[in-house]
Amino acid sequence: MAMFGLGIPELVIILVIILVLFGPRRLPQMGSAIGKTIRQLRKAQESGDDEDEEEYDDELEDEEEEETKPKKKAKKKAKKKSSSDDEE
């Protein structure tokens, strides 16, 4: 079982060094902090995917609205021109 190219002996050495540096009292606090961070990152990633889809859908709707707006404005201008031409 090699994680990131590290075998079991290397992982044990790293864990012993961490234990010596931070002490046995702070180790559980660090573990819970790391766990919370990982959970938050996962939630953010999942919600980010949902938000990306919503933003994409909103952009498509905005583009469709913008495409229809110039047509409506052009129709209104054409009506104004034709009514002003009729009056003369």
N, C-alpha and C positions, 0 to 999 in steps of 0.2 A: 504494500500500500504506500504509494509515493504521492504526496500532495505537493505540488509546485516543485517537484524535483527533490523533495526532502523526504528522507526515510524516517523511521521511528526513532532511531538514536538522535538524529538532529533535532526532531521536535521535542524530545525529552530535555535535551540540553537547553533549548530556547525557553521551555517552560520553567526550568530550574533558574535560569538567569532572570526571568520575569519575577519569579517568586522572591529571589534575593533582592532585586531592585525595589519592588513595591511592598514586600512584606505580606504575611498571611492575612492581615486585617483588611487591607485595601483590595486584595484580589477579588473577593466576591462583589464589591462595589464596582470594580472595573468590568467584571463579567456582565453584570446587569446593565451597565451603561452601554457596553458594546452590543448587547442583545437589543436594547431599546433603539439604538441607532440603526441597527440592521432592520428592525421592524418598521421604523419610520421611513427608511429608504425604500423598502418594498411597497409600503402604502403610497408613498409619493410617486413611485414609478407606475403603480397601477392607476392611480387617479390621473397621473399625467397622460397616460394612454387614452383614458376616457376624455380628458379635456382636449387632447389633440384632435380626436374624432369630432367633438362638438365644435371646435374652432374651424375645422375644415368644412363641416356642414354649414356653419354660419357664413363662412367666406363664400361658399357656393350660392347661398341664398342672397347675399349682398350683391354678388356679381349678376345674378338673374334680375334682381330689382333694378340695378344700374342699367342693364340692357333694356329694360322696358321703359324706364324713365325718359331717355332721350326720344323714344318713339312717341310717347305721350306729348312731350314738349313740342316735337316736330308737328304732330297733328294739330295741337292748339295754335301754333304759329301759322300753319297752313289755313286753318279756319279763319283766323284773324285777317290774313291777307285776302282770302276770298271774300270775306264780308266787307272789307274796306274797298276792294275792287268793285263789288256789286254796288256800293253806295255811290261811287263816282260815276 
